[in-house]
Amino acid sequence: MRKFVANHVENLPPSGIRKFFDVVATMSGIVSLGVGEPDFKTPEHVRKAAIDVLEEGKTRYTANLGLPALREKIAHYLERRFDLSYDPTNQIVCTIGASEAIDVALRTILEPGDEVLVIEPCYVSYKPSIILQHGVPVVVTTKVENDFKVTPEELESAITEKTKAVILPYPNNPTGATMGKEDLEKIAPVLTKHDLLVISDEIYAELTYGDADHVSIASVEGMYERTIVLNGFSKSFAMTGWRLGYAAGSVDLIKEMNKIHAYIVMSAPVVSQHGAIEALANDDVCDADIAIMREAYDERRKYLIGEFNRLGMTCFEPKGAFYVFPSIQKTGLGSEEFCEKLLFEGGVAVVPGNAFGDCGEGFIRISYAYSMDELKICIGKIEEFMKQLQG
């Protein structure tokens, strides 16, 4: 019988996270710290707005780019929070989560054989998305001693004549690393020198901790026209299942991205778009909704950093997202072996660090998008497990 599946699809490895949690799904009594999903409910006023839209029967397609009112709210939000100025009529497209925005951005720019720099450890979908567009992912490895920030030298060493773009994943999943204005200003000359496009995944932009707010590379001198900013409502507004994201960039790039978006999905879900309008309707309410979650995450972050360091699982201080990335190297176990033992012997599910790239070996990812009570239970179980390992 003829083989129907394309080779590049058949050869695509399954997600390291999904493979692990397929096993977890078959077990009972497991406590999980593996999923990167807020444990908060979507704010009540946002849920009510969506219910009202349903009851009014406003369930038709929208413009491909998204509802004009939503794009206006997004433009206002980006300028107010991140000093980014975009025309809502032609520089913003609303997508099915930030994941579709990543996919459409890559479909728009890649010719077969084009190389894209992927800064690891990173979100698991970047490399497969590049491969599915017949591009070539080129890994740039970051190091814990540099707080997992990418350096100009690391970028320069990976660039070839085929390099077309770089995916910049900060605040970072899985490490929680961030890059401040000075860090971004150091890498910008390398990107402009080689005429590279930046796909800046800023889905965790509002979840930063400490004194420094998030800075978008699009706000750095010389980077605005060569950056596609990706963001959405999943993490900051606890709207993961609403599947609503967006991309902002130059008129020419958004025009071509919207062309593809229109062919493959038509438009983002209309009910989700109305909910997002409500989420951004009032600046003070918007900021308060985010602050409630951010403050809770910050408390959990500090707790986990302290506990893992107490247990001898060295953990650098993440400044963004809602993950910690402690080292398990002192155990002598590989990341997958450690996670399997912790699952079967300790009853706790976490994600192996190498699911996010080879340089994640020797680490595990812990999500603190869980209640403090759940985190304390898991830390107790992990402490007992570590005592058993030490025998």
N, C-alpha and C positions, 0 to 999 in steps of 0.2 A: 504494500500500500504506500502511496506517495506520502512523503514526509511534509506536513503542513506547517509545523512550527519553525519560525525563522531561527537560524543558528545563533544570532546574537541574543535572542530571547531565551532560547534553551540553555545557553551557557551562562545566563545571568544567575548569580548565586542568590538564594533566598536571604531575606533580611536576618541578620544575626540576632536581632531582638525578637522577631516573630518566631524564629526557629526555637528559641529558648522558651518563650511563653506558650508555645504550642504544647510543650511538655507540662508547664505549670497548669494549663487548663485541664489536664487530665487528673490533677491531684486535688485533694480536699485538705482543709485546715492549714493552708499556706498563707502566710502574711507577706504581702508584696510591697516592695518599695521601688518597683520597676517602671511604672507608667508615668510618662510626662504629661499629666493631665490635671488641671486644677481641681481641688476637692471642694471648691466653692460653687454655689449655685450662681447661674447668670443673674445679675442684679434684677430685683423684682420689677422695676419700672421698665426694663428692657423686655422681660418676658410678657408683661402686660401689653406692651405696644405690639408685640408679635401676635398675641391673642386677638387684639382688636382688629388687626389687619386681616386675620383669618375670618373673623366674624363678619367683617365688611365685604368679604369676597375679593379682596385685592390680591389675586393669585395668578396674575398673568405674567407673561414675559416682560422683562424690562429692556431698555436700550442695552446693546452689547456691552458698552463700557460700564454700565451700572446706572442706577437712578441718579439723575443730576443732583438732587438734594443730598444724596450720600456722598457723591464726589466733592461737593462743596464743603461738607462737614469734614471729610478726610483732609482736604487741602488746608482748611483752617487749623485742624489738629496738628498736621505736620509742621506748619509754620509756627504755631504757638509753642509746641513742645520741642521741636528739633531744628528750628530756624531753617526750614526747607520750604521754598516757594515753588508751587506747581499750579498750573492753570487747570482747574477741574474739568474744563470742557474737552481737553485733548492730551493731558499728561498723566491721567490716572485711569487705570482699568481695574474693576472689581472682579475677583476670581473665586474659584471654588477652593477657599483656603489659600495659604501661602504656598502650599504644595503645587497647586496648578500654576501659580505664578512662576515658580522655579522651572517647571516643565515648559511653559510657553516661552519664557525668556530664552531657554536653551534651544528650543525649536526655531526661534526667530533668528538666532545669531550663528548657529553652527552649520558648517559644511563638513562633509565626511573627511575625517582625518584631523580636523581642528583640535587643538589641545586646550584643555581648561584646567587651571590650577585648583586643586582641592586641598584645603588646609585641614589637616587631621591632627587630633581626633575631631570628628564632625558628625553631623546628622547623617543617618544611613542612606538617605535617598539621593544624595548628590551624585555619586559615581554612577549608579544605575541610570539616572536620568540623562547623564552625558552619553553613556554607552547606547541608550535607546535612540539617541539622535545621531549615532554613528560618529560621535566625537571620541576623544581620547582623554580620560582623566589622568592628570599627573599629580601625584601626591606631594605635598609640601608638609614635612613633619615638624610639629612644634614640640617644645620641651617644657617639662615642669619647672626646670630651673629658670626659664624665661616667663613663668606664669602662663604658659601655653599661648603666648602672644607670638604672632608671626613677625619675623624680622625682615628688614630690607635685604639682607644677605641671603636668607633662605629663599625669598622670592626670586632674587636675581639668579641664583644657581639653578632654578628649575625652569627658567624661561628659555624657549627656543624660538626659532623663526616660525614655528607652527602655533605658538601660543596665541590665543585670541582673547581669553577672559580669565578671571579669577572669581571664585565664589568666596565671599568674605563672611564668615559665620560668627559674628559677635553681636551681643553676648552669646556665648558658645554652649551648645549642647554637644557633648556631655560634660565638659569640664567646668562650666560656669565662668570661664575666663572672659574678660572684657578688654577692649582697647580704647584708651582715652585719646584725646585730641593730639597730644604729643606723639603717641604711638602711630596714629594714622598719618600725621604729617611726615613721619619718617619714611613710610612706605609709598606715599603718594608720588614722589619723584620717580621711583622705579616703574610705577604703573603708567605714568605719563610718558616716560622715556621710551617705553616699548609699545606705546599706543594700545593699551589693554582696556577692555571693558570690565567693570566690576559689577557683579551681581551681589548686592549686599543684603543678606538675610537678617532682618532686624526684628524678627517676630517676638524676641524677648526684650525689646528696647525699654519698656516701662519697668521691667524687673531688674533694676540695678540698685546696688546697696552702697552705703557709705556716703561720702561727701560729693562725689562726682556723678553727674547725670550722664545719660547716654549721649554720645556724639556720633552722628552719622558721617561716614566718609564722604557723602555727597555734599556736605557742608564745608569740606576742606578745599582750599584754593586749587583750582584746576580739575576738580573731580566731578563737578555737578553734571556736565554733559556726558561723561563717560560712566555714569553710575545708574543702575536700575535698583531702586530701593524696594524691598519686599517687606510687607508687614501684614497684620491682620488682627482679628478680634479674639482668636482662640485663647491665648495665654493671658493677656492683660485684662480681658473682660470675662474670662471663664466661659467662653462660647465655642468650645472645641467642636461640638456636634452640629453647630450652625453652619460650619464649613464656609467661612467668608474671610477672604484675604484681599490684598490689592498690591498692585505694582505701580510705582511712580517713576517717571523718567522723561527723557527728551521726547518732543512731539513725534519725531520720526520713528523712534523705537516703539513707543506706545501704539502708534498707528499700526505697525506691522504685528505687534503682539496681539492687538485687538482683532486683527484679521483672523489669526489662528484661533484665538479664544472663541470668536463668533462661529467658526466652523465646527469646533469640537464640543462646545457646551452651550452655545447661544448666549446665556447670561447666568450670573450667579443667582441663587435662590432669592426670590422676591421677599419672602417673609423675613429671611435673615437680613436682607438689606434694610428693611424698615426697622428691624430691631437695632441694627447698627446705627441708624440715624438717631434713634432714641438714646443709644449709649453715648453719642457725641453731642447730643442736643444742647446740653448745658455744661459749660466749661467747669464750673465748680463741682457739680455732681459727678461729672466724668472723672475729675481728679480725685474726688473722695472715694469713688468706687475702686479705683486702682490702688489708692493708698491703703485701704483696708486690707486688701490682699497682700500688697508689698510688705506691709509691716508684719503681718503674720508669717510670711515666708522668711523675712529677715530673722525673726525670732527662732524659727526652725533651723535656718542656716547656721546661726551661731551655736545652737545646741549641738547639731551634728558635727560641726568642725571640732568643737571641744571634745565630744565623745570619741570620735575616731582617733584623734591625737592621743587621748587618754588610753585607748586600747592599743596604741603602738602602730596604728594603721595611718601612717603619715598622710595628712590631707592639707594641701595648699588652700589658701582662702579664696573661694570663688566670689566674684564681685557682681555676678549677674545670673539670670535664668533661675531655675529652681532645682539644681543638681549639685551634688558634691562628687568628687572623683578621687576617693582615697586609694592609696597604694596598698597592695597585698603582697608585695615582693618579699617581705620578710618571712612569709609563710613557706616560700619555696614552691608554691603551686602556681600553675598558669591560671589566667583569668577564668577560662571556661571550667577548668577542674575545680577551682575554688567555688565558683557559683553553683556548680552541680552538687558539691558536698554540702554547701550551705543550704541548698534547697532540700536535699534528701535527708540530711542529718540535723539541720538546724531549723527547718521549716520556714525559711525566709527566701523570697525571690528578689534578686537584684540582677543587674545586667552586666555581662562580662565586658571589660573595657575594650577588648579587641573587636567587638561588634562595630566599633566606631573607627576602625582602621588598625593596622598592625601596630602602630605606635601606642595604641591604648592597652597593649599587653602589659600585665602587671598592675592593672587598675580595675576597679569596678565602679559602675555608675549607680548612685543612689539618688532617687527623686525625693524631694521634700514637699511635694504637692500632696501631702497627707497630713492628717491631724497630729498634733503634738503627742496625744495619747498613743496613736499608732507608731509613731517614731520611737517613743520610749519602750514600747513592747518589743519592737524590732531590735533596738540596741541591746536590750537585755538578752535576747536570743543570740545575737551576734557575739556578745561577750562570752556567753556559755560555749558557743561553738569554737571561739578562739582558744578558750581554756582547754577544750578537748583536743584541738590540734596540737597544742603545746605539750599535751599529755602528761 
